[in-house]
Amino acid sequence: MALANDYNSVMSRKGEIMKKSVGIDYESFESGSIAFDYEKMMRETGYTLEEMQNIQRSVHVGNTPVIELRNITALARKCAKPGYGARIFIKDEASNPSGSFKARRAANSVYHAKRLGFKGVVTATSGNYGAAVASQAAMAGLKCIVVQECYDSKGVGQPEIIEKARKCEALGAEVVQLSVGPELFYKFLLLLEETGYFNASLYTPFGIAGVETLGYEIAMQFREKFGKDPDAVICTNAGGGNLTGTARGLIKAGAATKVIAASVNLSGLHMAADSQFNKKSFTTGHTGFGMPFTTWPDRSDVPRSAARPLRYMDRYVTITQGDVFYMTEALASLEGLEKGPAGNTSLAAAFAIAQEMPEDQKIIVQETEYTGAGKHVQPQLTFARSNGIEVCFGDPADEVPGKNILLPLHPSLIKATEQDLDHMRRSLIKTAVNTFKVKPTEGDIAFLAEDTNSCEEFVRETLASL
């Protein structure tokens, strides 16, 4: 008997579809309440660090260079008080086969899919991960479908997303382009069920574990070059897998370094609102993903997300659209390096944060991405103007997302705005209680303390205030 394919019927089967397409029995990690065994999930369904390194090495992923940005560091020191201005480095992940760090996630996911006997992989993403999965699937001889949220209801697509679709298709993937809204997850589930392909989700344990090699490499490369760990690592934060995997790799290396999250401030714009979809000049690395996924990671397309960034971040800062566009141009004109906006989000934050740090300290932006026709500054700004957004020079502090983009009149105006981590921690605890609708057990309290990188006393105080 054929299964009903209407929206409600498909959504009612999502748990069954996910279990079959991922090959993980998530119930085996559950406690029956809020808590689940996160480390057991990562340990039993993932790979050892050495195994991940071998998998990635076999498909030309990883061992990417660390590059010092001497000219941008010099500019930061001109804006800083005497004796300040940490040395700024980037980890050049654009040298991976698909042009971003997400090749690390894809390498492990595709390897796992082939190991389990799947004939193809499906992923839902508008970003670089689609190209990464397509690239790795091509190497593994597997079919690949990329489901992409691309257009608003008028059929207008963002230049950066359309650029990424071209890359996915060039690498042999079938790209299914959809308009913004709930149809994305519905179509994704339907394709998984119809094809029987593997769900190469961004949020599975083996996908997140694949990024651990990045954090580990950073520590090893800095120790080899300088005899010490970097003082700070800045990660562009969207769904949280980038920061989570990098931080876990640093921990496995025994690194003593601060982990700082950075997102583009798009406050006031809803990531799934049709009317606001094309008001955003950034398709990832912005607060529309970064904030909700930080405060509730299990909103992802698997029952329990392995990306849990609040466990690992020491700071969370935001910068503006204008800041990122400015630093993208500065990187090209001062360092001769042309990179896409995702890594340059962290670079803009690093430029500001480096000025808080003494000259003898080192800060690294842990990823770069490829750039292309639709990802350049000019197409993005032209698209913004066509959507009624004013683009001009000014103080980025006055920028209003969806209304204007203010390119800084002077680099000293680039500032990293601190976000309240305690507020996010309380938000996660509140959401957990409201979602599971249980009285938290002692195990739940211990879990929430770990999930928020706080302590049990903080969790109890938050629960008492609800």
N, C-alpha and C positions, 0 to 999 in steps of 0.2 A: 504494500500500500504506500503510495507516494505521500511524503510529508507535506504539510501545508507550508507555503512559503511567504505568507503575509507577515508583516512586521512583528505583530504580537506573538505569532507562533514561533518565528525564528528566535526572537529574544527570549522566549520561555525555555528554549533549548540551549542557551549560550553556555551553561555549565558543562553540559554533556559534549558540546562541540569543542569547547576549549580543552577538556580533558583528553579527548581523542586526538586533537591536532597538535598538542604540545608533548604528550607522552609523560605527563607528570600527574601523580595522584596527590593533589594539594591537600586533600583531607587527612593524609597521613601526618601532616605537620600541625594540624589544628588541635587546639585545647578544648574546643567546645564553647569558648568564650572569646574575649578580645584577643588574647595572646595566641601566637603561633611560634613554632620553633624556626626562627629565621636562619640561624647558623646551620641547623640540620638540613634545611632546604638547600642552602648554598653548598654544603659539603656533599650531600648524597646525590644531588642531581647535576653537580658541576664537575669540574676537572681540577687537578692539581695545577699549580702555577707552572711547573715544568711542562706538563702535558699541553697546557694552553700555549706556551711559548713554542713548543714543537709544532703544534697545529698551525699556528700563525706563520712560523718560519717557512713551512712547506708551501704556503700560498703567497709568499712575498709580502707579508704584513708584519709591521713592527720594526724595531731597531731603527727608528727614525731619528734624525739628527736634532741636537739642541743648538740653537743659533742665538748668539748674543746680539741684542739690538743696541749697538754702541751709540748711534746717532740719536735715537729716541731717548736713550738714557741721558745723553748730554742735554737734550731739550728739557727733560723732566728736572734735571739739576738746575737749569736756569730758572725754573719756576719754583724751586724749593728753597728753603732757608739754607744757609751755609752748612756744609757737612752732611746734608741730607740728599737723598736721591739714590735709592737702591739700584743696582744693576739689573736690567730687564732682559729676560731670555724668552724664547718661544721654543716649544717642542713642535717640530715641523711635521705634523701628521698629514699634511697635504701630499706628502711623498708616498703614502700608501696607495695601493692599486686603484681604488675608487676615489681617492682624493680627500679622505677625511679619517678621523680616528674611528669612525663607525665600522671601518673594515675589520677592526678587532672584534667587535660584537658579532658581525656577520660571519666571520671566519669560524667562530665557535658554533654559532647557530646552524650554519649550513653543514658543517662537519657532523654535528649531532644528528641533523635530519637525515643525512646520507647513512650514517651509522645505524639509525633506526629503520632504514629501508623505505623512507618516503621518496616519491618520484619527483616532488616539486616542493616549493616553498611559497608562502604568501606573506606579505607584510603590508601593514597599513601605515603609511607615512607620507608626508609632503616634502620630506627633507632628504638629507644625504644618506640616510640609512637605506632607502630604496636602492640607490646606486650601489651601495656597499653589498647588499644582498644579491643584487643582479650580477655584480662582478664575481662574487664568490660562487654563486649558483652556476655561472658559466664555466668556471674552473672545475666544478664538481660534476658537471654534466647533468644538472637538475633543471627542471622548468622553474620559472619565476614569474609571479604576478605581484605587481605593486599597486595597491589601492591608494589613491591620492585625493586628498581634499584640496581642490584646485580653484573652483569658481564660486562666484556669488550667484544669486538667482537670475541675474541678467546675462550669465555666461561669460563674465569677465574674469580672467585669471591673473594672478600676480606674476610678474616677470620672473622672480626667483623660483617660484614653484614650477612654472612652465620650463625654465632652464633645466631643472632637476629631472623633469619628465623626459626631456630629450636625452639626458645622460643615461637614464634607466633603459630607455628604448635602444640606445646605441649599444648597451651592454647585453642586449638580448631579452630583456624583460617585456612582458605584456603589461601595459600601464592602463589601469581603469581609473578614469578621472571623474570625480563627483563634485557636486556643489556642497557648500558648507552645511552642516546640520547632522541630525541623527542617522541619516541614510548611510554614512560612512561605516559605522560599526555594523549596521544591519547587512550591508553588502559584503563586508569583510567576513562576517559569520557565514553568510550564504555561500561564498566562494570556498571557504574552508570545508564546508559540508559537502558541496557539490564535487570538488576536486579530490578530496581526501589528502590534500597537501599538508605539509608541516606549517605550523604557525610560528614564523620567525619573528616573534614579538621582540620589541625593544626591552621588555621587562622580565624575561625569563632569567633563571639563575645562570644559565650558560652564556646568555647575552651580556649580562652585567659582569660576570667573571672574566669575560674576554677583555674587558677594559682594565682589569687588575694589572695586566702586563705593562700598561702605560705608566701607571704610578710607580711600579717596580723599576722600570727602565729609567725614569726620571731620577730616582734615588741613586741607582747604580752609576748613571752617567755623571751626576754631580760629584759623587764621591771619587770617581776616577779623575775628573778634571780639577776639582777644587779641594778634595779631601773632606768634604762636609755636605750635608743635605741642604737643599734650598731653604731659605727662611720662610717663604710663603709660596704656595701653589694656588693659582687662580683658575677656577673652572667655570665656564659658561654653563648656567643652570637652566634647564627647561624641564624635561621629565624626570631628571635626577640621576639617570644612569651614568652619565659622564662623571659627575662628582663622586657618586657612590663607588664605582669601579676604580677610579683613580685613587681615592682615599684608601680603599681596601688594599690596593697594591702598595701604597706607601707604608701602610701598617705592616704588611707582610715583609717589607724591606727593613722594618724597624726604624723608619725615618721619623725624625723629630722636626716636623714642619707644620705650619698653619695651613688649613684648607679653607679657602675663601670662595664663596659662590658669587657669581655676577650675572645679572639679568638686565635686559633693556626695560626701562620703565614704560609700560604701556597701560598704566592704570586708567581705568575708565572705559577701556575697550574690551569687549567680551570676545574671547577667542572663538566662540561658536555662533556669534551673531551675524546673520547675513548682511545686515546694513552696515556693519563695522568691519567686515572681513577685509575689504580692500582699503580701509583706513590705516591698516598696519603696514609699516615698511619693513617689518622683520617677521619671518615665518617661524622662527624658533629662537630660543635663548631669551625670550621675553617673559614678563611677569604673568602674562595670560596663561602660560604653562608653568613657569617656575614657582609661583606662589601656591596655586591649588595642588600641584603634585608634591610640593614640600610638606604642606599641611595635611594632605591625605593621599599617600602614594597608591593606595589600593583602588583608586579610580581608573586604573589602567586596564588593558585588555586581557589580563590574566587574573585569576582569583586573588593571588597574593603577589604583589610586585616585589621583585628583587632590588629595585631602585628605591632606596630609602635614604635620601640625602640628609635629612635632619639629624640622622645618627652621627654624621661625620663632619658637618660644617662647623667651623669656628666663627665665621662671620658670613653675613649675606649683605651684599651691596647692590645698588642699582645705578645705572648710568643712563644717559638719554640717547635717543636716536641720533641727534646731531653730534654727540660725542663720538659715536661709533663711526659715522660717515667721515668725520674729521680724521680719526685715527687710521681708518682704512687708507685715506689719501696720504697721510703722513708716513705710514709704513711703506707705501709704494715710492713716494718721492724722496724719503730720507734713507731708506734701507734697500731700495730696489727689489722689494718683495711684494708681490701682488697676491693677496689672500682674500677669501670671502668673509662675510660679516659675522659668522658664528664665533670664530676665534678672536676676531677683532672686538667683540663685545668684552671679552676678558682683557684684551689689550688696553682698551680705554680705561677699564677699572685699574689695571696694573699701573698705567701711567700716573693716575691720581694717587694710588696707594704707595707707590714707590717714593713719592715725595714726603710721606710720613716716616720713612725708614732711613736709617743712616746709610752713607755711601758704601760701607763695607758689607752690606747685606745684599742678598740676591733674591729675586722674585721671578717666577717662571709662569708664563701663560702655557697651559699644558696641552693645547691643541690649536692647530690651524686647519683650514679647509681650502679646497680648490675654489677658484673663481671662474666665471664664465659670463657669457653675454648678458643673461638676465640677472646676474648677481652683482654686476658692477654698480658703482655709486650712481652714475648718471641715469641708467634705466630706472633705478629705484626712485630717484628724486623726480624724474619726469612723470612716472606713474603716480607719485604722491600729488604732484601739481594737478594732474588730470582728475584726481579725486577731490579737488577743492582744498587741498592742504597747502598752506603758505610755507614756502621754503626761503629762508633768509638768514643772514648773520645776526648774532645777538648773544645773549647770555642763556646757555642751555637750561639754567635753573628756571627760566620763564616758559619753557616748552610745555605745551598742552597736547598730549597724544590725541591724534585724530583731528587736530586743528592746525598745528604748525610743526615744523622741524627747524630748530635753531642751531645752525652751525656756529661753534664758538668763535667769537671775534679774536680771541687769543687763547693759546693752549692752557694758560693758567686758569681758565674758566672751567676746565674739565674737572668735575668733582665726582667722587664716589659717595652716594648717599646711603648711610647705614640703615639697615632694616632691623626691626625688633625681633630677635630670635625667641625671646620669652613669649611674645604674643603668638608667634607661630606654634610654639610648643603647646600653649594652652588651646589653640585652635585644633591641633591634632587630637589632643586628649578629648576635647568636647565632641569632635566628630566621631571618634571611636565609640564613645558612650552612646551617642545618638544613633549610630549605625547598628550596633549590636544589641542595644536596648537591654543591657544586663547590668546588674550591680557588680562592679569590678572586683575580681578576686585578688588575693595576694599575688598570684602569678600574673594577672593582668597589670597590676601596678608595677611590678618589676619589669615587665615587657614594655610598658609605656615609658618608663624611665630610660630604657635603652633606646627606644624608638625616637625619643626626643632629645637624647644626649643630655639628660638632666639627672635628677635623683628622685628617689621614691618620695622624699619629703615634698618636693616640688609637685609631683603628681597628686599626692594626697591633698595638698593645699588647693590645687586647681579643681579637683573633684569636689571639695567642700564648698567651693565658690559657685559651682554650677547650679 
